[in-house]
Amino acid sequence: MIIKRGNVVSHSGAMEWGVGKVVEVTPLKATIQFSDGIIRKIASTHYTILQLADAASFVPAAESIPVVKTRATPRKKLVKPAVA
């Protein structure tokens, strides 16, 4: 199979990944964003286990909501009383 940027594929050995969209292709590997939210690189020698999928079946993973970090209140230094 010829893999091109923009193709929608599924991995026959890992169906739990869902459907993926090819985002980059080099002579040695393809970078694919799968529906489970993970971007994976598949070696060109393994293209035979990729299957074309329906383009409408690709649903990108929802963007995660950024966590707002709060600062801790600074501690006050304890001053030891002077010993006479």
C-alpha positions in Angstrom: 0.0 0.0 0.0 1.2 3.5 -0.7 1.0 5.7 2.3 0.4 9.4 1.7 0.0 12.4 4.0 -3.7 12.8 4.8 -4.6 9.1 4.4 -6.8 7.6 7.1 -5.6 4.2 8.2 -6.1 1.6 10.9 -3.4 -0.8 12.2 -4.6 -4.4 11.9 -2.5 -5.5 14.8 -3.6 -2.8 17.2 -7.3 -2.1 16.7 -7.5 -0.5 20.2 -5.5 2.5 18.8 -8.5 3.4 16.6 -8.3 5.0 13.3 -5.3 7.2 12.5 -4.5 10.1 10.1 -1.1 10.2 8.4 0.6 13.5 9.3 4.0 12.9 7.8 5.7 10.5 5.5 9.5 9.9 5.1 11.3 7.2 3.1 11.7 5.2 6.3 8.6 5.8 8.4 5.1 7.4 8.6 3.9 9.5 11.5 0.3 8.8 12.3 -2.0 10.5 14.8 -4.4 7.8 16.2 -7.8 8.4 17.7 -6.5 7.3 21.1 -4.5 10.6 21.2 -1.1 9.1 20.7 1.1 9.9 17.7 3.0 6.8 16.5 5.8 6.3 14.0 5.4 3.2 11.8 8.4 1.9 9.9 8.0 1.6 6.1 8.7 -2.1 6.4 5.4 -2.4 8.4 3.1 -0.6 6.0 1.6 -3.9 5.0 -0.2 -4.1 8.4 -1.9 -0.7 7.8 -5.3 -0.7 6.2 -7.1 2.2 4.5 -10.1 3.3 6.6 -13.0 5.6 5.9 -12.0 9.2 6.3 -15.2 10.0 8.2 -14.3 7.4 10.9 -11.3 9.4 12.1 -12.1 11.4 15.2 -9.1 13.2 16.7 -8.7 12.9 20.5 -10.1 15.7 22.5 -7.6 18.3 23.6 -6.8 18.0 27.2 -7.8 20.9 29.4 -4.8 22.7 30.7 -4.2 22.5 34.4 -3.8 25.8 36.2 -1.0 25.6 38.7 -1.4 27.6 41.8 1.5 28.9 43.8 1.9 27.9 47.4 1.9 30.7 49.9 5.5 31.3 51.1 6.3 30.2 54.5 7.3 32.7 57.1 10.8 32.2 58.6 10.8 31.3 62.2 13.2 33.4 64.2 14.7 31.7 67.2 14.9 33.8 70.3 18.4 34.9 71.3 20.0 33.0 74.1 21.5 35.2 76.8 
